[in-house]
Amino acid sequence: MLMVSSCVADDPALRALVDAMTAELIAVYGLPSDARPAPLASDSRYLLARKDDRAVGCCAVQPIGSETWELKRMFVSPAVRGTGVADLLLTEAEQLALELGGRTLRLETGVRQPAAIRLYERTGYRKIANYAPHDQDPLSVCYEKALPARPELMRL
């Protein structure tokens, strides 16, 4: 059974997945072997996908404005790619951002990650101009999606 739940930043399963993501990015982009992702904001929230009690995917959302959140650390273990884990993580991340007052979710991915690009485009993200700190990186591509208004906030 596949399920997504929140976790803390130092959860060992989350750390293992972020390490695997980092190793993959080092290989794909030819980064230095000691490259590490930049720390996230202290009020970031983390999600962990588990399949049969095994951690198989993760992501985080962090605030980058009063109503804008950014998707970070999106990663699915290669063994379960194509099984719906990424879709579920993305849906849960969008819901979390919405619950936290977000109206927009942004993300950055890389041009050498065509599967990620297909996922984001297929799920309604539109390409936008690269935002800082990705605006000087020719290998980055940025996306954005307007989140649906929460029913309790809608006016008749």
C-alpha positions in Angstrom: 0.0 0.0 0.0 1.3 3.5 -0.9 0.8 6.3 1.5 2.3 9.8 2.0 2.8 11.4 5.4 4.6 14.3 6.9 8.0 13.8 8.5 10.7 15.9 10.2 13.7 17.2 8.4 16.1 14.8 10.2 14.0 11.7 9.6 16.6 9.0 8.6 14.4 7.7 5.7 14.1 11.3 4.4 17.9 11.8 4.7 18.6 8.6 2.8 16.3 9.6 0.0 17.8 13.1 -0.2 21.3 11.5 -0.3 20.1 9.2 -3.2 18.7 12.2 -5.0 22.0 14.1 -4.5 24.0 11.2 -5.9 21.8 11.0 -8.9 22.1 14.8 -9.6 25.9 14.6 -9.2 26.0 11.9 -11.9 23.4 13.6 -14.3 24.9 17.1 -14.1 28.6 16.2 -13.5 28.6 18.1 -10.2 31.5 17.8 -7.7 31.3 14.6 -5.7 30.9 16.7 -2.5 28.0 18.8 -3.8 25.0 19.0 -1.4 21.7 20.7 -1.6 21.3 24.1 0.0 19.5 24.1 3.4 15.8 24.8 3.3 14.0 27.4 5.3 13.3 26.5 8.9 9.5 26.6 8.3 9.7 24.1 5.4 7.5 21.0 5.5 8.5 17.5 4.5 6.6 14.6 3.0 7.6 11.0 2.8 6.0 8.4 0.5 6.1 4.8 1.8 5.2 1.6 0.0 4.7 -1.4 2.3 6.6 0.5 5.1 9.6 1.2 2.8 10.4 4.9 2.1 10.3 5.3 -1.7 9.9 9.0 -2.3 10.0 12.5 -0.7 9.5 16.2 -1.3 9.3 19.4 0.7 7.5 22.7 0.4 9.1 25.9 1.6 7.6 29.4 1.7 9.1 32.0 -0.8 6.5 34.6 -0.4 3.3 35.3 1.5 1.2 33.1 -0.7 3.9 31.4 -2.8 5.6 28.1 -1.9 8.3 26.2 -3.6 8.5 22.5 -4.2 11.9 21.1 -3.2 13.7 17.8 -2.8 11.2 15.9 -5.1 12.6 12.4 -5.5 11.3 8.9 -6.2 13.4 5.8 -5.9 14.3 4.5 -9.3 12.7 1.0 -8.5 9.2 2.5 -8.1 9.3 5.2 -10.8 6.3 5.1 -13.1 4.0 3.6 -10.4 2.2 6.7 -9.3 4.5 7.7 -6.4 5.5 11.1 -7.9 1.9 11.9 -8.8 0.8 11.2 -5.2 3.7 13.2 -3.7 2.9 16.1 -5.9 -0.8 16.1 -5.1 0.0 16.0 -1.4 2.6 18.8 -1.7 0.0 21.0 -3.4 -2.5 20.2 -0.8 0.0 21.0 2.0 1.0 24.3 0.4 -2.7 25.2 0.0 -3.4 24.4 3.7 -0.5 26.6 4.7 -2.0 29.6 2.8 -0.3 29.1 -0.5 -2.0 30.2 -3.7 0.9 29.3 -6.0 3.5 26.5 -6.1 6.7 27.0 -7.9 9.6 24.6 -8.7 12.9 24.3 -10.4 14.1 21.2 -12.2 16.8 20.6 -14.7 16.9 20.3 -18.4 18.5 16.8 -18.1 15.5 15.5 -16.2 12.9 14.9 -18.9 10.7 12.6 -16.8 10.4 15.4 -14.2 9.6 17.9 -16.8 6.9 15.6 -18.3 5.4 15.1 -14.8 5.1 18.8 -14.1 3.7 19.7 -17.5 1.2 16.8 -17.4 -0.1 18.0 -14.0 -0.7 21.6 -14.9 2.5 23.4 -14.2 3.4 26.1 -16.7 6.9 27.1 -17.6 8.0 30.5 -16.2 11.1 32.6 -16.3 13.8 31.2 -14.1 13.7 32.9 -10.7 16.6 33.5 -8.3 18.8 31.7 -7.5 18.2 29.7 -10.7 18.0 32.6 -13.0 21.7 32.4 -13.9 21.7 28.6 -14.5 21.2 27.6 -18.1 20.5 24.0 -17.0 17.5 25.0 -14.9 13.9 25.3 -15.9 11.2 26.7 -13.6 7.5 26.0 -13.4 4.5 27.4 -11.5 1.0 26.3 -10.8 -1.9 28.3 -9.4 -3.5 26.3 -6.6 -7.2 26.0 -6.4 -9.0 28.4 -4.0 -10.1 26.7 -0.8 -13.8 26.3 -0.7 -14.1 28.1 2.7 -12.4 31.2 1.1 -14.5 31.3 -2.0 -17.3 34.0 -2.1 -20.6 33.4 -3.8 
